[in-house]
């Protein structure tokens, strides 16, 4: 099997989050229906591409929301956890001030993340 084919299979595995992970067991049936209908692979790819576009500077949630105005807040922010769990997006203690004036965690895509010197990876 070629490396390219292996990487494609790995990417498919990473982006094929099962619908049951998108709705809690106690959520109404409409939430489960919406989770089943959502193309998670596509949204995870879109959000990851947005985060990656900020390169080594990283981004905060406001940045991602600003470059993806066609999507709802909850559609975008729900992808952060999934991308972190898959090891495609990293955060640490570093923050930046958001539009609200509150601090937000900085996110980096895997290829641009450099941990601080006093941090374990």
DSSP file (Angstrom, degrees, kcal/mol; ACC not computed):
  #  RESIDUE AA STRUCTURE BP1 BP2  ACC     N-H-->O    O-->H-N    N-H-->O    O-->H-N    TCO  KAPPA ALPHA  PHI   PSI    X-CA   Y-CA   Z-CA
    1    1 A X              0   0    0      0, 0.0     2,-0.1     0, 0.0     0, 0.0   0.000 360.0 360.0 360.0 136.9    0.0    0.0    0.0
    2    2 A X     >  -     0   0    0      1,-0.1     4,-2.3     4,-0.0     5,-0.1  -0.358 360.0-120.2 -78.9 159.5    1.4    3.4   -0.9
    3    3 A X  H  > S+     0   0    0      2,-0.2     4,-2.8     1,-0.2     5,-0.2   0.896 114.2  54.8 -64.1 -40.1    2.0    6.2    1.7
    4    4 A X  H  > S+     0   0    0      1,-0.2     4,-2.2     2,-0.2    -1,-0.2   0.924 109.3  46.6 -60.7 -44.6   -0.4    8.5   -0.2
    5    5 A X  H  > S+     0   0    0      2,-0.2     4,-2.2     1,-0.2    -1,-0.2   0.915 111.8  51.5 -64.5 -42.0   -3.2    5.9    0.0
    6    6 A X  H  X S+     0   0    0     -4,-2.3     4,-2.4     1,-0.2    -2,-0.2   0.922 110.0  49.5 -58.9 -44.6   -2.4    5.3    3.7
    7    7 A X  H  X S+     0   0    0     -4,-2.8     4,-2.8     1,-0.2    -1,-0.2   0.888 109.2  52.3 -63.9 -38.9   -2.6    9.0    4.4
    8    8 A X  H  X S+     0   0    0     -4,-2.2     4,-2.3     2,-0.2    -1,-0.2   0.906 110.4  47.6 -62.5 -41.4   -6.0    9.2    2.5
    9    9 A X  H  X S+     0   0    0     -4,-2.2     4,-2.2     2,-0.2    -2,-0.2   0.890 112.2  49.7 -66.4 -39.3   -7.4    6.4    4.6
   10   10 A X  H  X S+     0   0    0     -4,-2.4     4,-2.5     2,-0.2    -2,-0.2   0.930 111.0  49.4 -63.9 -45.2   -6.1    8.0    7.8
   11   11 A X  H  X S+     0   0    0     -4,-2.8     4,-2.1     1,-0.2    -2,-0.2   0.909 110.2  50.9 -61.3 -42.0   -7.7   11.4    6.8
   12   12 A X  H  X S+     0   0    0     -4,-2.3     4,-0.9     1,-0.2    -1,-0.2   0.919 110.8  48.9 -61.4 -42.5  -11.0    9.6    6.0
   13   13 A X  H >< S+     0   0    0     -4,-2.2     3,-0.5     1,-0.2    -2,-0.2   0.906 110.8  50.9 -62.1 -41.8  -10.9    8.0    9.5
   14   14 A X  H 3< S+     0   0    0     -4,-2.5    -1,-0.2     1,-0.2    -2,-0.2   0.864 114.9  41.6 -65.0 -36.8  -10.2   11.3   11.2
   15   15 A X  H 3< S+     0   0    0     -4,-2.1     2,-1.1     1,-0.2    -1,-0.2   0.486  91.1  87.1 -94.1  -2.0  -13.0   13.1    9.5
   16   16 A X    <<  +     0   0    0     -4,-0.9     2,-0.3    -3,-0.5    -1,-0.2  -0.468  57.3 173.3 -97.0  64.4  -15.7   10.5    9.7
   17   17 A X        -     0   0    0     -2,-1.1    23,-0.2    -3,-0.1    24,-0.1  -0.561  36.5-114.1 -70.6 126.8  -17.0   11.4   13.2
   18   18 A X    >   -     0   0    0     -2,-0.3     3,-1.7     1,-0.1     4,-0.3  -0.317  16.9-123.0 -65.2 146.0  -20.1    9.3   13.9
   19   19 A X  G >  S+     0   0    0      1,-0.3     3,-2.2     2,-0.2     4,-0.4   0.810 106.7  69.4 -58.6 -32.1  -23.4   11.2   14.2
   20   20 A X  G >  S+     0   0    0      1,-0.3     3,-0.6     2,-0.2    -1,-0.3   0.748  93.7  58.4 -63.0 -20.3  -24.0    9.8   17.7
   21   21 A X  G <  S+     0   0    0     -3,-1.7    -1,-0.3     1,-0.2    -2,-0.2   0.567  97.3  63.0 -81.7  -7.4  -21.1   12.0   18.9
   22   22 A X  G <  S+     0   0    0     -3,-2.2     2,-0.4    -4,-0.3    -1,-0.2   0.517 105.5  41.3 -96.3  -6.9  -22.8   15.1   17.7
   23   23 A X  S <  S-     0   0    0     -3,-0.6    -1,-0.1    -4,-0.4     2,-0.1  -0.999  82.6-120.2-140.7 140.3  -25.9   14.9   20.0
   24   24 A X    >   -     0   0    0     -2,-0.4     3,-1.8     1,-0.1     8,-0.1  -0.427  28.9-114.1 -77.3 155.3  -26.1   14.0   23.6
   25   25 A X  T 3  S+     0   0    0      1,-0.3    -1,-0.1    -2,-0.1     7,-0.1   0.798 116.6  49.3 -60.9 -29.4  -28.3   11.1   24.6
   26   26 A X  T 3  S+     0   0    0      2,-0.0    -1,-0.3     3,-0.0     3,-0.1   0.413  86.8 111.9 -93.1   3.3  -30.7   13.3   26.5
   27   27 A X  S <  S-     0   0    0     -3,-1.8     5,-0.1     1,-0.1    -4,-0.0  -0.366  79.6 -93.1 -70.0 154.7  -31.1   15.8   23.6
   28   28 A X    >>  -     0   0    0      1,-0.1     4,-1.3    -2,-0.1     3,-1.2  -0.219  37.3-105.0 -64.8 161.4  -34.5   15.9   21.8
   29   29 A X  H 3> S+     0   0    0      1,-0.3     4,-2.4     2,-0.2     5,-0.2   0.793 119.0  64.8 -60.1 -28.3  -35.0   13.8   18.7
   30   30 A X  H 3> S+     0   0    0      1,-0.2     4,-2.4     2,-0.2    -1,-0.3   0.861  99.5  52.6 -64.6 -33.4  -34.7   16.8   16.5
   31   31 A X  H <> S+     0   0    0     -3,-1.2     4,-2.3     2,-0.2    -1,-0.2   0.902 109.9  47.9 -66.4 -40.7  -31.0   17.2   17.6
   32   32 A X  H  X S+     0   0    0     -4,-1.3     4,-2.1     2,-0.2    -2,-0.2   0.887 111.1  50.9 -66.7 -38.7  -30.3   13.6   16.7
   33   33 A X  H  X S+     0   0    0     -4,-2.4     4,-1.7     2,-0.2    -2,-0.2   0.917 111.3  48.2 -63.6 -43.0  -32.0   14.1   13.3
   34   34 A X  H  X S+     0   0    0     -4,-2.4     4,-1.4     1,-0.2    -2,-0.2   0.898 110.0  52.1 -65.0 -40.3  -29.9   17.3   12.7
   35   35 A X  H  < S+     0   0    0     -4,-2.3    -1,-0.2     1,-0.2     5,-0.2   0.889 109.4  49.9 -63.0 -39.1  -26.7   15.4   13.7
   36   36 A X  H  < S+     0   0    0     -4,-2.1    -1,-0.2     1,-0.2    -2,-0.2   0.849 112.7  47.3 -66.6 -33.8  -27.5   12.6   11.2
   37   37 A X  H  < S+     0   0    0     -4,-1.7    -1,-0.2    -5,-0.1    -2,-0.2   0.698  90.9  98.6 -82.6 -20.1  -28.1   15.1    8.4
   38   38 A X  S  < S-     0   0    0     -4,-1.4     2,-1.5    -3,-0.2     3,-0.2  -0.473  72.5-134.4 -75.9 135.8  -25.0   17.2    9.0
   39   39 A X     >  +     0   0    0     -2,-0.2     4,-2.1     1,-0.2     5,-0.2  -0.689  30.4 176.1 -87.4  86.6  -22.0   16.5    6.8
   40   40 A X  H  > S+     0   0    0     -2,-1.5     4,-3.3     1,-0.2     5,-0.3   0.883  73.4  58.5 -62.4 -41.3  -19.4   16.5    9.6
   41   41 A X  H  > S+     0   0    0      1,-0.2     4,-2.1     2,-0.2    -1,-0.2   0.931 108.6  45.8 -54.6 -47.2  -16.5   15.6    7.4
   42   42 A X  H  > S+     0   0    0      2,-0.2     4,-2.3     1,-0.2    -1,-0.2   0.930 114.7  46.4 -63.7 -46.6  -17.1   18.7    5.3
   43   43 A X  H  X S+     0   0    0     -4,-2.1     4,-2.7     1,-0.2     5,-0.3   0.899 111.5  51.1 -66.8 -39.7  -17.5   21.1    8.2
   44   44 A X  H  X S+     0   0    0     -4,-3.3     4,-2.7     1,-0.2    -1,-0.2   0.920 111.8  48.4 -62.6 -41.2  -14.5   19.7   10.0
   45   45 A X  H  X S+     0   0    0     -4,-2.1     4,-2.5    -5,-0.3    -2,-0.2   0.905 112.0  49.1 -64.2 -41.3  -12.5   20.2    6.8
   46   46 A X  H  X S+     0   0    0     -4,-2.3     4,-2.0     2,-0.2    -2,-0.2   0.935 114.5  44.0 -64.1 -47.3  -13.8   23.8    6.4
   47   47 A X  H  X S+     0   0    0     -4,-2.7     4,-2.5     2,-0.2    -2,-0.2   0.908 114.0  50.4 -67.1 -41.4  -13.0   24.7   10.0
   48   48 A X  H  X S+     0   0    0     -4,-2.7     4,-2.8    -5,-0.3    -1,-0.2   0.914 109.8  50.8 -62.3 -42.0   -9.6   23.1    9.9
   49   49 A X  H  X S+     0   0    0     -4,-2.5     4,-1.8    -5,-0.2    -1,-0.2   0.893 110.0  50.7 -61.9 -39.3   -8.8   24.9    6.7
   50   50 A X  H  < S+     0   0    0     -4,-2.0     4,-0.4     2,-0.2    -2,-0.2   0.938 112.8  44.8 -63.7 -46.8   -9.8   28.2    8.3
   51   51 A X  H >< S+     0   0    0     -4,-2.5     3,-1.4     1,-0.2    58,-0.3   0.916 112.6  52.0 -63.5 -43.3   -7.6   27.6   11.4
   52   52 A X  H >< S+     0   0    0     -4,-2.8     3,-2.2     1,-0.3    -1,-0.2   0.835  96.2  69.4 -62.2 -33.4   -4.7   26.5    9.2
   53   53 A X  T 3< S+     0   0    0     -4,-1.8    -1,-0.3     1,-0.3    -2,-0.2   0.697  90.7  61.9 -61.9 -18.4   -5.0   29.6    7.1
   54   54 A X  T X  S-     0   0    0     -3,-1.4     3,-1.2    -4,-0.4     4,-0.4   0.539  90.1-168.7 -85.7  -6.5   -3.7   31.7   10.1
   55   55 A X  G X   -     0   0    0     -3,-2.2     3,-1.3     1,-0.2    54,-0.3  -0.155  57.9 -13.7  59.6-144.0   -0.4   29.7   10.0
   56   56 A X  G 3  S+     0   0    0      1,-0.3    -1,-0.2    52,-0.1    58,-0.2   0.641 128.7  68.4 -71.8 -14.3    2.1   30.0   12.9
   57   57 A X  G <  S-     0   0    0     -3,-1.2    -1,-0.3     1,-0.1    -2,-0.2   0.748  92.1-155.9 -72.8 -23.0    0.2   33.1   14.3
   58   58 A X    <   -     0   0    0     -3,-1.3     2,-0.3    -4,-0.4    50,-0.2  -0.105   6.0-117.0  69.9-177.9   -2.7   30.9   15.2
   59   59 A X  B     -A  107   0A   0     48,-2.1    48,-3.5    -3,-0.1     2,-0.2  -0.972   6.4-129.1-152.2 163.4   -6.2   32.2   15.6
   60   60 A X    >>  -     0   0    0     -2,-0.3     4,-1.6    46,-0.2     3,-0.7  -0.679  42.7 -96.7-108.1 170.2   -9.0   32.7   18.1
   61   61 A X  H 3> S+     0   0    0     44,-0.4     4,-2.8     1,-0.3     5,-0.2   0.870 123.1  59.1 -57.0 -39.5  -12.6   31.7   17.6
   62   62 A X  H 3> S+     0   0    0      1,-0.2     4,-2.2     2,-0.2    -1,-0.3   0.890 103.7  52.8 -57.1 -39.6  -13.5   35.2   16.5
   63   63 A X  H <> S+     0   0    0     -3,-0.7     4,-1.5     2,-0.2    -1,-0.2   0.932 110.9  45.8 -61.2 -46.4  -11.0   35.0   13.7
   64   64 A X  H  X S+     0   0    0     -4,-1.6     4,-0.8     1,-0.2     3,-0.3   0.931 112.7  49.9 -63.9 -46.3  -12.5   31.7   12.4
   65   65 A X  H >< S+     0   0    0     -4,-2.8     3,-0.5     1,-0.2    -1,-0.2   0.869 108.2  54.9 -60.9 -37.1  -16.1   33.1   12.7
   66   66 A X  H 3< S+     0   0    0     -4,-2.2     3,-0.5     1,-0.2    -1,-0.2   0.826 110.0  44.3 -68.3 -32.3  -15.1   36.2   10.8
   67   67 A X  H 3< S+     0   0    0     -4,-1.5    -1,-0.2    -3,-0.3    -2,-0.2   0.520 115.3  49.7 -92.2  -2.2  -13.7   34.3    7.8
   68   68 A X    X<  +     0   0    0     -4,-0.8     3,-1.7    -3,-0.5    -1,-0.2  -0.420  63.3 150.4-125.4  57.5  -16.6   31.9    7.7
   69   69 A X  T 3   +     0   0    0     -3,-0.5    -1,-0.1     1,-0.3    -2,-0.1   0.682  64.3  68.4 -67.4 -16.6  -19.6   34.2    7.8
   70   70 A X  T 3  S+     0   0    0     -3,-0.1     2,-0.3     2,-0.1    -1,-0.3   0.609  93.3  71.2 -77.2 -10.0  -21.9   31.9    5.8
   71   71 A X  S <  S-     0   0    0     -3,-1.7    -3,-0.1    -6,-0.2     2,-0.1  -0.803  86.8-109.2-111.4 149.7  -22.0   29.4    8.7
   72   72 A X     >  -     0   0    0     -2,-0.3     4,-1.8     1,-0.1     3,-0.2  -0.361  28.2-114.8 -73.3 153.3  -23.7   29.6   12.1
   73   73 A X  H  > S+     0   0    0      1,-0.2     4,-2.8     2,-0.2     5,-0.3   0.915 115.6  47.8 -50.7 -51.6  -21.7   30.1   15.3
   74   74 A X  H  > S+     0   0    0      1,-0.2     4,-1.4     2,-0.2    -1,-0.2   0.807 107.1  56.7 -68.0 -29.4  -22.7   26.7   16.7
   75   75 A X  H  4 S+     0   0    0     -3,-0.2     4,-0.3     2,-0.2    -1,-0.2   0.895 115.4  37.6 -66.6 -39.6  -21.9   24.9   13.5
   76   76 A X  H >X S+     0   0    0     -4,-1.8     3,-1.6    -3,-0.2     4,-0.5   0.954 116.1  48.4 -76.9 -52.7  -18.3   26.2   13.6
   77   77 A X  H >X S+     0   0    0     -4,-2.8     3,-0.8     1,-0.3     4,-0.6   0.774 101.4  64.9 -66.2 -25.8  -17.5   26.1   17.3
   78   78 A X  H 3X S+     0   0    0     -4,-1.4     4,-0.7    -5,-0.3    -1,-0.3   0.749  96.4  59.8 -66.5 -21.7  -18.8   22.5   17.6
   79   79 A X  H <> S+     0   0    0     -3,-1.6     4,-2.5    -4,-0.3     5,-0.2   0.734  86.3  75.6 -78.8 -22.7  -16.0   21.4   15.4
   80   80 A X  H <X S+     0   0    0     -3,-0.8     4,-2.4    -4,-0.5     5,-0.2   0.933  95.8  47.0 -56.4 -49.4  -13.2   22.7   17.6
   81   81 A X  H  X S+     0   0    0     -4,-0.6     4,-2.7     1,-0.2    -1,-0.2   0.919 112.7  49.3 -60.6 -44.7  -13.5   19.9   20.1
   82   82 A X  H  X S+     0   0    0     -4,-0.7     4,-1.6     1,-0.2    -1,-0.2   0.911 111.7  48.6 -61.9 -42.7  -13.6   17.2   17.4
   83   83 A X  H  <>S+     0   0    0     -4,-2.5     5,-2.5     2,-0.2     6,-1.2   0.866 112.4  48.6 -67.6 -35.6  -10.5   18.6   15.7
   84   84 A X  H ><5S+     0   0    0     -4,-2.4     3,-1.6    -5,-0.2    -2,-0.2   0.926 109.3  52.3 -67.9 -44.0   -8.6   18.8   19.0
   85   85 A X  H 3<5S+     0   0    0     -4,-2.7    -2,-0.2     1,-0.3    -1,-0.2   0.826 108.6  51.5 -61.2 -31.3   -9.6   15.2   19.9
   86   86 A X  T 3<5S-     0   0    0     -4,-1.6    -1,-0.3    -5,-0.2    -2,-0.2   0.459 115.4-116.8 -85.1  -1.7   -8.2   14.1   16.6
   87   87 A X  T < 5S+     0   0    0     -3,-1.6    -3,-0.2     2,-0.2    -2,-0.1   0.735  86.4 112.8  74.6  21.9   -4.9   15.9   17.1
   88   88 A X  S   <S+     0   0    0     -5,-2.5    22,-2.3     1,-0.2     2,-0.4   0.661  75.1  39.6 -98.5 -19.7   -5.4   18.2   14.2
   89   89 A X  E    S-B  109   0A   0     -6,-1.2     2,-0.4    20,-0.3    -2,-0.2  -0.992  70.9-161.6-131.8 138.9   -5.8   21.4   16.2
   90   90 A X  E     +B  108   0A   0     18,-2.9    18,-2.2    -2,-0.4     2,-0.3  -0.925   9.9 176.7-122.6 146.0   -3.8   22.4   19.3
   91   91 A X  E     +B  107   0A   0     -2,-0.4     2,-0.2    16,-0.2    16,-0.1  -0.952   3.7 170.0-135.0 156.8   -4.4   24.9   22.1
   92   92 A X  E     -     0   0A   0     14,-0.5    14,-0.2     2,-0.3    23,-0.0  -0.580  59.2 -60.2-141.6-149.9   -2.4   25.7   25.2
   93   93 A X  E    S+     0   0A   0     -2,-0.2     2,-0.1    12,-0.1    -2,-0.0   0.593  94.3 112.5 -80.8  -8.2   -2.6   28.5   27.9
   94   94 A X  E     +     0   0A   0     12,-0.1    12,-2.1    11,-0.1    -2,-0.3  -0.401  44.6 178.6 -70.7 139.7   -1.9   31.3   25.4
   95   95 A X  E     -B  105   0A   0     10,-0.3     2,-0.3    -2,-0.1    10,-0.2  -0.910  19.1-157.6-137.7 161.2   -4.8   33.7   24.8
   96   96 A X  E     -B  104   0A   0      8,-2.3     8,-3.1    -2,-0.3     2,-0.4  -0.955  35.7 -97.6-134.5 155.9   -5.7   36.8   22.8
   97   97 A X  E     -B  103   0A   0     -2,-0.3     6,-0.2     6,-0.2     2,-0.1  -0.595  40.8-150.4 -76.3 130.3   -8.4   39.4   23.4
   98   98 A X    >   -     0   0    0      4,-3.3     3,-1.8    -2,-0.4    -1,-0.1  -0.270  35.2 -87.4 -90.1-179.3  -11.5   38.8   21.3
   99   99 A X  T 3  S+     0   0    0      1,-0.3    -2,-0.1     2,-0.1    -1,-0.0   0.782 127.2  57.6 -61.2 -28.1  -14.1   41.3   20.0
  100  100 A X  T 3  S-     0   0    0      2,-0.2    -1,-0.3     1,-0.1     3,-0.1   0.592 118.0-111.3 -77.8 -10.2  -16.0   41.1   23.3
  101  101 A X  S <  S+     0   0    0     -3,-1.8     2,-0.2     1,-0.4    -2,-0.1   0.286  82.5 118.8  93.8  -9.9  -12.9   42.2   25.2
  102  102 A X  S    S-     0   0    0     -5,-0.1    -4,-3.3     1,-0.1    -1,-0.4  -0.570  71.4-103.1 -88.6 154.2  -12.6   38.7   26.8
  103  103 A X  E     - B   0  97A   0     -6,-0.2     2,-0.4    -2,-0.2    -6,-0.2  -0.545  35.6-166.6 -76.9 139.0   -9.6   36.5   26.4
  104  104 A X  E     - B   0  96A   0     -8,-3.1    -8,-2.3    -2,-0.2     2,-0.1  -0.961  26.9-105.0-125.4 145.2   -9.9   33.5   24.0
  105  105 A X  E     - B   0  95A   0     -2,-0.4   -44,-0.4   -10,-0.2     2,-0.4  -0.406  34.7-122.1 -66.0 141.4   -7.6   30.6   23.6
  106  106 A X  E     -     0   0A   0    -12,-2.1   -14,-0.5   -14,-0.2     2,-0.4  -0.701  26.3-155.6 -85.3 137.4   -5.4   30.6   20.5
  107  107 A X  E     -AB  59  91A   0    -48,-3.5   -48,-2.1    -2,-0.4     2,-0.4  -0.900  10.4-174.1-114.9 143.1   -5.7   27.6   18.2
  108  108 A X  E     - B   0  90A   0    -18,-2.2   -18,-2.9    -2,-0.4     2,-0.2  -0.981  27.4-117.6-130.5 145.2   -3.1   26.3   15.8
  109  109 A X  E >>  - B   0  89A   0     -2,-0.4     3,-2.1   -58,-0.3     4,-0.9  -0.511  42.9-100.5 -74.1 157.0   -3.4   23.5   13.2
  110  110 A X  G >4 S+     0   0    0    -22,-2.3     3,-0.8     1,-0.3   -21,-0.1   0.833 119.5  54.2 -47.9 -46.0   -1.1   20.6   13.9
  111  111 A X  G 34 S+     0   0    0      1,-0.2    -1,-0.3   -23,-0.2   -55,-0.1   0.659 114.2  40.8 -70.7 -14.2    1.6   21.7   11.4
  112  112 A X  G <4 S+     0   0    0     -3,-2.1     2,-0.4   -57,-0.1    -1,-0.2   0.471  85.3 113.8-110.0  -3.7    2.0   25.2   12.8
  113  113 A X    <<  +     0   0    0     -4,-0.9     2,-0.5    -3,-0.8   -57,-0.1  -0.553  35.9 177.2 -77.5 127.1    1.8   24.4   16.6
  114  114 A X        -     0   0    0     -2,-0.4     3,-0.1   -58,-0.2    -3,-0.0  -0.967  24.9-135.2-125.8 112.9    5.0   25.1   18.5
  115  115 A X        -     0   0    0     -2,-0.5     6,-0.1     1,-0.1     2,-0.0  -0.235  27.6 -99.6 -65.4 155.7    4.6   24.5   22.3
  116  116 A X    >   -     0   0    0      1,-0.1     3,-1.7     4,-0.1    -1,-0.1  -0.368  38.8-105.9 -68.5 156.9    6.0   27.0   24.7
  117  117 A X  T 3  S+     0   0    0      1,-0.3    -1,-0.1    -3,-0.1    -2,-0.1   0.738 118.3  50.6 -60.1 -23.0    9.4   26.0   26.2
  118  118 A X  T 3  S+     0   0    0      2,-0.1     2,-0.4     0, 0.0    -1,-0.3   0.098  95.3  94.2-102.3  22.9    7.9   25.1   29.6
  119  119 A X    <   -     0   0    0     -3,-1.7     2,-0.3     2,-0.0    -4,-0.1  -0.921  65.6-136.3-123.4 139.2    5.2   22.9   28.2
  120  120 A X              0   0    0     -2,-0.4    -4,-0.1     1,-0.1    -2,-0.1  -0.679 360.0 360.0 -86.3 145.7    5.0   19.1   27.6
  121  121 A X              0   0    0     -2,-0.3    -1,-0.1    -6,-0.1    -2,-0.0   0.400 360.0 360.0 -99.3 360.0    3.4   18.0   24.4
